[in-house]
Amino acid sequence: MRCIPLLICLLLFSVPVWADDIAIIKSLDGSVKIKRAEQVLIAEKSHNLQSGDILITGKDSHIGVIFHDGSVLTLKENSFLRVNDFEFKPIENKFKFNLKLKKGAALFQSGKIGTLSPESFIFEIPEGTIGIRGTKFLVEVK
């Protein structure tokens, strides 16, 4: 019984540490950077992403990311993508997913947001916007 209060305290005090995380880097090859606010971070496998992060892949580089709703994103070399917004709170019926690919190529497979609230998903490109009605697509911006 002494473990329960300790467990509750640990959960309460650990919330801010992971509350802003929206995705995890699962694969990485080459030079990939994350621009977060005014910082530029070198991406590493198992790093977490947050809303507002910009992913920048270099020559001969790629990154694979899994979002908390199960969506999978792969960015190819010389890509520039911003995660504008992500919210996945199915209990509260709150969903937002907004990505903007400025250049490069991305392969995307939707997760739960694409199933539960496809109208909440926006993938912006320089000449338009992609709304998902399927589950997987490839887009390239030159």
C-alpha positions as CSV (number, residue, x, y, z in Angstrom):
1,M,0.0,0.0,0.0
2,R,2.9,2.4,0.5
3,C,3.7,2.1,-3.2
4,I,0.4,3.7,-4.3
5,P,1.1,7.2,-2.9
6,L,4.6,7.1,-4.3
7,L,3.3,6.0,-7.7
8,I,0.7,8.8,-7.7
9,C,3.4,11.4,-6.8
10,L,5.7,10.2,-9.6
11,L,2.9,10.4,-12.2
12,L,1.9,13.9,-11.1
13,F,5.4,15.3,-11.1
14,S,6.4,13.6,-14.4
15,V,3.6,14.9,-16.5
16,P,5.4,18.1,-17.6
17,V,8.4,16.1,-18.8
18,W,6.4,14.2,-21.5
19,A,3.3,16.4,-21.9
20,D,4.7,18.3,-24.8
21,D,6.1,15.3,-26.7
22,I,4.1,14.4,-29.8
23,A,6.3,11.9,-31.6
24,I,9.5,9.8,-31.4
25,I,12.3,9.4,-33.9
26,K,12.4,5.7,-34.8
27,S,14.9,5.7,-37.6
28,L,17.6,8.1,-38.7
29,D,20.4,8.1,-41.3
30,G,22.8,10.9,-42.2
31,S,22.5,14.5,-41.1
32,V,19.2,15.5,-39.6
33,K,18.5,18.6,-37.6
34,I,15.6,19.8,-35.5
35,K,14.9,23.5,-35.2
36,R,13.0,24.1,-31.9
37,A,12.3,27.8,-31.2
38,E,15.7,29.4,-31.3
39,Q,17.7,26.1,-30.9
40,V,19.1,23.8,-33.5
41,L,19.4,20.3,-32.2
42,I,21.1,17.3,-33.9
43,A,18.4,14.6,-34.2
44,E,19.1,11.3,-32.7
45,K,17.2,8.0,-32.6
46,S,14.7,8.0,-29.7
47,H,14.5,11.8,-29.4
48,N,11.0,13.2,-29.0
49,L,9.4,15.8,-31.1
50,Q,7.2,18.7,-30.1
51,S,4.6,20.9,-31.9
52,G,6.4,23.7,-33.8
53,D,9.6,21.6,-34.5
54,I,11.1,21.9,-37.9
55,L,12.8,18.8,-39.4
56,I,15.7,19.4,-41.8
57,T,17.3,16.5,-43.6
58,G,20.7,16.8,-45.3
59,K,22.1,15.2,-48.5
60,D,21.8,11.3,-48.4
61,S,19.8,11.6,-45.1
62,H,16.3,10.5,-44.0
63,I,14.3,10.3,-40.8
64,G,11.4,8.1,-39.7
65,V,9.0,9.4,-37.0
66,I,6.1,7.8,-35.2
67,F,3.5,10.2,-33.8
68,H,1.5,9.4,-30.7
69,D,-1.6,8.5,-32.7
70,G,0.4,5.9,-34.6
71,S,0.9,8.0,-37.8
72,V,4.2,7.4,-39.5
73,L,6.3,10.0,-41.4
74,T,9.4,9.4,-43.4
75,L,11.3,12.4,-44.7
76,K,13.8,11.9,-47.6
77,E,17.0,13.8,-48.2
78,N,17.1,17.6,-48.5
79,S,13.7,18.0,-46.9
80,F,12.3,20.8,-44.7
81,L,9.1,20.1,-42.8
82,R,7.4,21.9,-39.9
83,V,5.1,20.2,-37.5
84,N,2.7,23.1,-37.1
85,D,0.3,21.5,-34.7
86,F,-0.5,18.1,-33.1
87,E,-3.2,17.3,-30.6
88,F,-4.4,13.7,-29.9
89,K,-6.9,13.5,-27.0
90,P,-9.4,10.9,-28.0
91,I,-11.1,10.9,-24.6
92,E,-11.8,14.6,-25.0
93,N,-12.6,14.3,-28.7
94,K,-9.8,16.8,-29.5
95,F,-7.7,16.2,-32.7
96,K,-5.3,18.4,-34.6
97,F,-2.6,17.4,-37.1
98,N,-1.0,20.0,-39.3
99,L,2.2,19.5,-41.2
100,K,3.9,21.8,-43.7
101,L,6.4,20.5,-46.2
102,K,8.4,23.4,-47.7
103,K,10.7,21.2,-49.8
104,G,11.8,17.6,-50.2
105,A,9.8,14.4,-50.2
106,A,7.7,12.8,-47.5
107,L,6.0,9.4,-47.2
108,F,3.1,9.5,-44.7
109,Q,0.8,6.9,-43.3
110,S,-2.1,8.1,-41.1
111,G,-2.8,6.9,-37.7
112,K,-5.8,7.3,-35.4
113,I,-6.4,11.0,-36.2
114,G,-6.9,10.0,-39.9
115,T,-9.5,7.4,-38.8
116,L,-11.3,9.3,-36.1
117,S,-11.2,12.8,-37.4
118,P,-9.8,13.0,-41.0
119,E,-11.0,16.6,-41.3
120,S,-8.6,17.5,-38.5
121,F,-5.6,16.5,-40.6
122,I,-3.9,19.1,-42.9
123,F,-0.7,18.5,-44.9
124,E,0.4,21.8,-46.5
125,I,2.6,22.1,-49.5
126,P,3.7,25.3,-51.3
127,E,1.1,25.1,-54.0
128,G,-1.8,23.6,-52.0
129,T,-3.0,21.5,-49.2
130,I,-3.5,17.7,-48.9
131,G,-6.5,16.4,-47.0
132,I,-6.4,12.7,-46.3
133,R,-9.2,10.4,-47.2
134,G,-7.0,7.3,-47.5
135,T,-4.3,6.1,-45.3
136,K,-1.0,6.5,-47.1
137,F,0.5,9.0,-49.6
138,L,3.9,10.2,-51.0
139,V,4.4,13.9,-51.8
140,E,7.5,15.6,-53.3
141,V,8.1,19.4,-53.4
142,K,10.9,20.6,-55.6
